[in-house]
Amino acid sequence: MEPPPKKKQPLRILDTVLLSPHPAPAPAAAVSFSLSGLDMDHNVLDVTFRTLRFFPPHPPSLDPLAVLPPAFSAALGLFNPLVGTLGDGGCVVRSAADTVPLVLAASDLSVNDVDTDSPGSALLDCLAPGDGDGVVGYPVLALQATRFACGGVALGMRVAHALCDGAGASKFLFAAARLARGMQEPAVALVWERQDRLGPRRPPRVVKPFDRVLPLDAAAARHGPYGAASDAQGQIVRECFHVSDARVETLRAQLADEAGLKPTTFEFLAAFIWRTRVKANGTSPDEVVKMVYSMNISKLVAPPLPDGYWGNVCVPVYVTLTAGELVGQSVAKTVAMIKNSKKEVDDEYVRSYIDFQEAHRGEGVTAGRGVSAFTDWRRLGHSEVDFGWGGPDAVLPLSWRLLGSTEPCFFLPYGASDERRRRGFKVLVAVPAKACPCFRDEMQELLLQSQCLGPKEKL
């Protein structure tokens, strides 16, 4: 009788390497780095963001678990505050004893055994360092590299959102990847200067009417914006949808013909998915609903932020109306609202937002419950993160707290070797479980709408 086949181990921890910046020496005494007003927004400050990247099989001559530690140590020499902990007063503290943990792991599985289109997968979750949301004294960065039996590699990262957004985290990974390939460090000098560039004015001066969309809430003051937002939501499920470029282009062209609009893909999909979510939730027509997206302000502030600035460089932008208005009006009208909201964002918008947060710090600034958040990762340059054996085949978020929402929507690219890359992109979205069947049906309508719309039907 043959023995039963040996069970594949999804994960074996081989070692934990404690990385120190190289060649930067450790400070003799603790050093403090002040955060910006955008970094200290509690929608950001209360989050450690977790991501996962899957890389193709490495050549036999190269051991990724030997390549990555020195590359990250060298990159930390450039991004020194990442070797610190969050302080209690809106700062990062770096001491001589601080290091960045890099977990080295192996798996008997193949990368093909991992479903990267299943955002709620427990297997995906174990391939990145665990959460540390809002914990003072917690390391601001942790890494994990897992080598699969096929030679593929998963790189998981947890970083305090207060240190950087997606663009800033990408700059760190770009630098590490360049150093791993034996290239010189980035030519652009890195810039901290966060309080000087994006600190609150003294005294704070709020010119834009943020009190209309950001009320103060005692529950948010006690539990943070995400605790307050999730109290009454119930179970949330995470879904993955595959969106066709051709279908989106057809619908955008139809809007241009019928309403004179030329929406971006983001504007169109955000408008459609927001309405779809509200319809699926069965939201009362009189209830106020909000969508929020982040807008890069690097070149909108005066003076513009330098290219080497790697802190949070986005502000939230809100669109608000009642559920009845949203569901009753055309997608074209909602697209126009999103497009017009972008025009409001200028230097004063940014300064007022920072000052509003400063003036009401500790009072529970919140966008409220059931806010629909949208973010676009398709142009963050993921393919440039190449440690020597190719860019990532898949990039996905593991954190679902974003812009004050626990129901975010991510637009993600396919990897360089994914055949679907030439035909579209992925949408990951979180919705209440009870609304999921209806939401799926509505999304199917979107995917088929270019074929189903008759000549008299309007978006």
N, C-alpha and C positions, 0 to 999 in steps of 0.2 A: 504494500500500500504506500503510495507516494505521500510524502509529508505535504501539508497544506502550504500554498504559496506564502512566502513571507510578506507581511503587510507593509506597504509603503509608508514611510514616515513623512508626514507633511512638513515637519520642521525639526531640525536638531541644532541646538546652540553649540557652536564650536568654541567661541571665545568672545570676550568683550574687551575691546581695545579702548583705552582711555586716551583720547587724542589731545595733545597740546599744540598750540600754534608753533609753526616752524618757519623761519628761525627766530620769530619774535620771542624775547625773554619774558618770563612771568613777572608781573609787577611786584615790587617789594612790599607795597601796601595796596589795599583795596582801591580800585579806580571806579569812579561812577560816570556813566554816560547818560545824559539827559535825553528823554524821549520828546517827540514832537506832539503838538496838539492832536494830530490825526492818529498817531501811535497810541495816545492815551484815551481815545474814544472807547468806552467800555464794550461796544460791539466788537472791538478789535482786541482790547486789553484782556478780556476775559476768555480768549480763545488761544489754544495751541493748535496750529493747523497741521494735519497729517496728510501726506501724499505718498503715492506709490508709482514707481516707474519700472517697467519690464524691458530689459535689454536682450538682444538676440544672443545666441550661443557665441562664446568666446573661442578664439583659436587655441589649439592645444599648447602652443608656445607661451601662452599668457595665463596667469592666475589672477583673476579679478580680486580675490580676497587678499592678495599681496599688493596689488596695484592701488586699491582704493585708500587704505590707511595713510600712506605718505602723501597722496594727492590731497586728501582732505586736511591733513595737518598743515600743508603748505598754503591751502586756501584760507584756513583759519588765521594764518599769519597776516592776511590781508583784511579779513573780516573779524577782527579781534573781539568786538563785543559779543559775538556769537558764542564765546567761551565764557559766558557769565550766567547770572541768575537774575530774575526779575526782582527789583527792589520794591520797597513799600511806598515810595514817593514819586512814582512816575519816572523810574530810571532803571538802567541795567548796571549791576555791580559785578566787577571782574576782580577776583582775588588770585593769589598765587596758586592756591590749591585747586582751582576750577579746571575741569576738563570736559570734553565732549565724548559721551559714550558712543562707540560704534560696535554694534552687535554683528558678529560674523556667524552665519548660519548656513546649513545645507539642507537639501530636501531630496528625497528619493523620487519625487514627482517630476514630471516634465512640465515646462511652462504651458504646454497644450492642455494639461490637466486642470489648469487654473482658468476659471471663467471670469475674464476681466469685464464682461458685460453684465455681471451680477453684482451691483454695488452694495448689496447687503450681505455678501458672503463672509462667513466667519474665517475662512482660509485667507482671504485678502487682508482681513483685519490683523491677523497674527504676523504679517510680513512687514509691519512697520512698528516703531516704538509706540507704547501706549500713551493715552491722554495725560495731560497735566493742566487742564483748563483753569486759568486764573489763579494758580497757586504761587504765592510769593515764596521766593527761595528755590524755585524749581529751575533746573537747567533749561536755558532757552532753546537749546538744540540737542537733538539726539538722532542717530542714524542706525540703519540696519541693512546689511547686504546679505542676500540669500542666493546661494548657487544651487541651481537645479540639476537633476541628473542629465538633462540634455545639453547642459552647458549654458543655458540662459541664466540671467541674473535679475533679481528684483532688488531695487533700492528703495527703501522706505525712509521717510524723513518726517520728523516732528519738529516744528519750529514755532516759537511764540510769535503770534501774529503781530504783536506790538513791535517786533524788530523789523518786519518786512511783510510785504504782500507778495503776490505771485511773481511780480516782476523782480522784486528784490531778491527773493529766494532763487529765481532763475539766474541772476547775476552771480550768486555764490556757486551754484552748480556749474555754470559756464566756466568760472575760474578754476574750479577743481578739475573739470574735464580737460581743460587746456593743459594744466600742469601734469595731469596723468599721461598726456600724449607727448610730454617733453617740450611743450611750447612755453614761451615766456608768459609771465603774468599779464593781465589785461593792461592795455596801453592807457586807458582812462583812469585817472586817479580817483580812488573811492572817497566819498564825502560823507561825513556824519552831520555836523552842524544843524541838528534837528530843531532845537529851540530857536536858534537864530533864523532859520528859514521858515519854519512852520509852527512857531510858538504862539500862544495867545497874546493879544495886545494888552497893554496896561494903561487904563483899565479895559476889561473886555467891552466890546462895542458890537452889538448884534443889530445889523441893518436889515438883513433878509428875514422874512417871517417864518423861522423854523418852528415856532410854537404851534403853528397850524398842523404840522405833521409829526412833531415830536413832543407829545405831552409828557408830564412828569407823573410817575407812578410809584406808590409806596412799595408795592411788591417787587418792582424792578430794582428799587434801592436796596431791598433786603437780599434778594436772590440773584441779582444781575439780570440783564435784559433777556437772556435765553431761558433762565429759570421761570421768569414771569411769562414769557411767550409760550412755554410748553405746558403750563399748568393744566389747561383745559383742552388740549388738542387730542389726547388719546394716542393710539398707536400710529406711528408714521411708517410708511413703507417706501422703498427706494426702487425706482424703475429705470430701465435703459431703453431708449428709443433710437432707431437708426433713421436719420433724416437724409433725404435725397437732395443733392444740389439742384438737380434738374427740376424737381417739383417746386422747390422754394423759388427758383428763378421764374418759373411759370406764374406763380402766385404774385410775386413782386411785379412782374410785367403787367399783370391784370390790374393791380392797384394803380400802376402808373397810367394805364389807359382810362380807368373808370373814375379815379379820384385825383389824378394829376400829381400823385405822390411818387417819390423815388426812395422807398425805404431801404435801409440796409437789411441784411439778413437778420441781424440781431434785433432790430426794431420790429420787423414783421413777426419773428418767432416769439419774442417776448410778449407782444400784444396778443397773439393767438393763444399762447400757453397760459397767460394770466387769465384770460376770459374762460378758457377751458377749465382751469383749476376752480375758479369761482362757481361756474355752472355745476361741476361735479360735486363740489362741497354742499350744494343746495343752500348757499348763503342767503339770508333774508335780504330782500330787495332794498330795504332801508339801511342796511349795515354798510358802514364806510369800509372800503377795501383799499389796500395800497400795494403798489409794486415798487421795488427799489432796485437800482442797479448802480454799479460803481463807475465813476468816470475819472480817467487819468487827468490830473491837473498840472503835470510837470511843466508844460509850456503855457499854461493859462495864468499862473501866478506871476506877480511882478516883484523881484526879477524871476525869470524862469529858473527851475531847479537844474543844477548841472547834471550832465550825463552820469557822473559817478555817484549821485545820490541814490541810496538803496533802501531808504525807509518807506513807509506807506505813502503812496503818491496818488491815492484815489479818494474821492469824496462820494458819499451816497447821494443819489438823486431820486426823488420820490414823485410818483404820480398817484393822485388820490381822487376817488369818486365813489358813489354808492354802487353796491353790487347790481342793483337794477339798471343803473345807467350803463355800467360796463357790459352787462349781458345784452342789453337792449340795443346798444349802438353798434355800428359796423366796426370790423377790424380796422378799416381805413381810418376811422375817427380816433381810435385808440392809438394807432401808429402815429397819427399827427400829434397827439398829446405827448407821446414819448419823444418825438422829434423836437417839439417845441421846448420840452423840459431841458434839453441839452443847451439851448440858447441862454438859459438862466445862469449857467455855471461860468463864473468869471472870478477874478481875484477877490472881489468883495464877497462873493458867495462862499469861497473857501475860508476867508478870514472870519466871516460871520459864523460859519459852522463851527470852527475851532473855538471862537469866543462863546458861542452858545453852550458848548460842552463844558468849557471852563467855568462859566457863570453858574451852571447847575450841577456841577460835579457832586456826586453823593445824593442827589435828589431823585435818582431813578429816571433818567432820560430814556424813553422807549418809543419805538415805532408802533407798539401795540401787538395784539395777537393776530396770527394768520397772515403775516406780511409775506408777499411773494418776492423773493430775491432772485436776481439773475446775474450771472457772470460769464464772460466769454474767455475761454482759455485757448482758443484756436490759434492765436498769433503771439504766443509767449516765447516762440522760438525753441520748442522742446527738442527738435531734432539736433540742435547745436550741443546738447548735453551728450557728448560722445567721449567715453573714457578710453577709447582705443579699439573698440570692436563693434562700433555702430551706435546710432542714436536709438532712443527707446521705441519699442513696438507698441507700447500702450502707456498712457499717463492718466491717472485718475485720482480724485480726491477721496480721502477716507473720513474727512470731517464734514459735518453737516450743520455747522453753525456759521452763519455768514450774514453780514449787514443787518444784524438784529433779527434774522429769520431762522427758524428751524426747518423751513421748507424751501431750501434753495433749489435753483436750476442751473446746471453747468452745461455749457456748450464745449465739447471736447473734440480734438482732432483724432483721426486714426493714426497709427504708427506708420513709419516710413515703408515698412515691408507689408503692410496690410493692404490687400487689393481694394478694399472698400474706400481707401483714401481718395481715389480718383472720382468717386461717385457721391461722397457726402461726408457726414460727420455724426457724432453721437450726442445725444441729449440725456443727461442724468438728471432726474427730478425726484423730489421727495413730496409725497402727498399723504393725507390721512388714509388709513386702510379702508375705511368705510366708503371713501370716494373713489377708490382705485378702479373698480370695474367701469364706472361711468367715465372716468378720466381716460382710460385706455380706449374706450369707444370713440371719444372725442378726438383723441390723438390719431386714431386710425383714419378718421374723417380728414384730418389734415394731410396725412400721407397719401390719401387717394383723391384729394379734392381737385387737383388739376385735371383729373380724368372725369370727375363726376359733375362738376359745375356746368349747368346749362347756360345758354346765352343771356338769360334774364336774371340769373342768380348773382347776388352781390356779396362781396366779402365784407 
